[in-house]
Amino acid sequence: MHWFASDAPWVQDPYSFALDPDTGYGMGVWVRNHADGFSFSHGGSWKHVDRRRANLGSFVIVGADGTTVVVSWDKWLSSDAYSHLFRAISEHL
């Protein structure tokens, strides 16, 4: 991904950019420090009360090695299911 290429300055040293060191959030993504570098993630979901409107969501995870996974869905996904899916994928990056 262009924005998270390994030679991008904010990927090499995200703490030198707009990043809250206490939460790990900045630049529109969550940043996690790994032994191999940094991983980045962002996601969200929308649930409408009006059943005629789409419920949808997605997330992206960029691993320390540059592996990128994008997941999208067009149904409502519970918070527990979202967290489980995110953890299951993150464990392999």
SERO-214533 format. One line per 2 residues: number of its first residue (from 0); their letters; for each residue x, z, y of N, C-alpha, C. Coordinates in steps of 0.05 Angstrom, whole numbers. Atoms other than C-alpha are relative to their C-alpha. Example, Ala and Ser with C-alpha at 12.3 -4.5 7.8 and 13.67 -1.06 7.14 Angstrom:
<nodes>
0> AS> 18 0 -24 246 156 -90 18 0 24 | -16 -1 -24 273 143 -21 -15 14 22
</nodes>
This chain:
<nodes>
0> MH> 17 0 -24 0 0 0 18 0 25 | -16 3 -24 27 -19 68 5 26 14
2> WF> -4 -25 -16 15 48 103 16 21 -15 | -14 -21 15 46 88 47 24 -12 -16
4> AS> -23 12 12 105 43 30 23 20 0 | -21 -20 3 166 83 8 20 0 24
6> DA> -18 1 -23 206 60 69 -14 7 27 | 14 -7 -25 152 80 120 11 28 9
8> PW> -11 -25 -9 180 136 164 -18 24 -6 | 18 -23 5 118 181 155 -2 6 -30
10> VQ> -1 -5 29 125 174 79 26 14 -6 | -26 -12 5 199 192 80 1 29 10
12> DP> -1 -27 -12 188 253 125 -26 5 15 | 26 -3 -13 114 267 139 0 24 19
14> YS> 0 -24 -17 131 335 171 11 -6 27 | -9 8 -27 162 298 230 -22 -14 15
16> FA> 23 14 -13 94 268 246 -23 20 3 | 24 -17 -4 24 295 259 -10 12 -26
18> LD> 7 -13 25 19 342 200 0 30 4 | 2 -29 -2 -4 414 197 14 11 -25
20> PD> -15 -10 23 48 449 153 -15 21 -15 | 15 -21 14 -1 505 136 -20 -11 -19
22> TG> 21 12 17 -55 460 107 9 -24 -16 | -9 25 13 -16 397 88 -17 -24 8
24> YG> 17 22 -8 -66 354 126 10 -12 26 | -8 14 -24 -47 302 177 0 -30 -4
26> MG> -1 29 2 -47 228 192 -24 -10 -16 | 24 8 15 -117 225 160 2 4 -30
28> VW> -4 -4 29 -91 246 91 10 28 -6 | -13 -24 11 -72 307 50 27 -8 -10
30> VR> -27 5 9 2 310 37 9 23 -18 | -11 -20 19 33 345 -23 29 -7 -6
32> NH> -28 3 6 106 356 -35 5 2 -30 | -8 0 28 132 338 -104 30 -2 -2
34> AD> -29 2 4 202 341 -133 10 -29 5 | -7 28 -2 202 264 -131 -6 -11 28
36> GF> 8 10 -26 176 259 -59 -27 11 8 | 26 -9 -9 108 264 -27 -22 -17 -12
38> SF> 24 15 8 39 245 -51 -20 2 22 | 20 1 -21 -19 227 -5 -27 -5 -12
40> SH> 27 4 10 -94 230 -15 -20 2 22 | 22 -2 -19 -158 220 22 -25 -8 -15
42> GG> 25 7 13 -230 218 0 -24 13 13 | 25 -11 -9 -302 235 12 -23 -13 -14
44> SW> 25 11 11 -373 224 -9 -23 5 19 | 23 -2 -17 -439 214 24 -25 2 -17
46> KH> 25 -3 15 -506 238 -2 -23 -1 21 | 23 3 -18 -570 216 33 -25 13 -12
48> VD> 26 -11 9 -636 254 28 -19 -22 -6 | 17 24 3 -671 187 35 10 -15 -25
50> RR> -8 13 25 -668 159 -36 3 -30 2 | -2 29 -4 -673 88 -9 28 -7 11
52> RA> -27 5 -10 -603 95 21 21 6 -21 | -21 -3 21 -540 90 -20 15 27 2
54> NL> -18 -22 2 -502 151 -42 26 -11 -11 | -25 13 8 -429 132 -47 23 18 7
56> GS> -24 -15 -6 -359 158 -45 24 -14 -11 | -25 11 11 -287 143 -59 23 19 7
58> FV> -25 -13 -8 -217 170 -57 23 -18 -8 | -24 14 6 -147 143 -57 22 21 -3
60> IV> -23 -17 4 -85 177 -84 25 -18 -2 | -25 15 1 -15 151 -72 21 20 -11
62> GA> -20 -17 13 36 183 -120 27 -2 13 | -27 -1 -11 107 201 -102 16 -26 -7
64> DG> -14 24 8 130 138 -139 -13 -25 12 | 13 23 -12 83 93 -99 -25 -9 -16
66> TT> 24 7 15 30 87 -154 -24 7 16 | 24 -4 -16 -37 80 -120 -24 -3 -17
68> VV> 25 1 15 -105 95 -150 -22 3 20 | 24 -1 -17 -170 81 -114 -24 1 -18
70> VS> 24 -3 16 -236 104 -143 -24 0 19 | 24 1 -16 -304 87 -114 -24 2 -18
72> WD> 25 -2 15 -375 102 -137 -23 -5 18 | 24 6 -16 -445 84 -115 -23 18 -8
74> KW> 20 -21 6 -483 145 -140 10 26 11 | -9 -27 -9 -482 218 -120 17 12 -22
76> LS> -19 -14 18 -424 256 -151 2 29 8 | -1 -28 -7 -426 331 -154 29 8 9
78> SD> -26 -10 -9 -369 371 -121 18 6 -24 | -16 -6 24 -346 395 -190 10 -25 -14
80> AY> -8 25 13 -345 325 -219 22 -14 17 | -20 12 -19 -307 299 -157 27 14 -4
82> SH> -25 -15 2 -255 355 -163 13 -5 -27 | -11 5 26 -247 344 -238 12 -27 -2
84> LF> -10 27 1 -238 269 -231 26 -2 16 | -23 1 -17 -188 279 -174 24 14 -14
86> RA> -22 -14 14 -147 331 -214 9 -16 -24 | -7 15 24 -149 289 -278 19 -23 7
88> IS> -17 23 -7 -119 229 -242 27 11 12 | -24 -11 -14 -70 271 -199 21 9 -20
90> EH> -19 -11 20 -39 302 -261 18 -22 -12 | -16 22 11 -13 234 -282 17 -16 20
92> L> -16 14 -20 19 213 -217 25 15 7
</nodes>
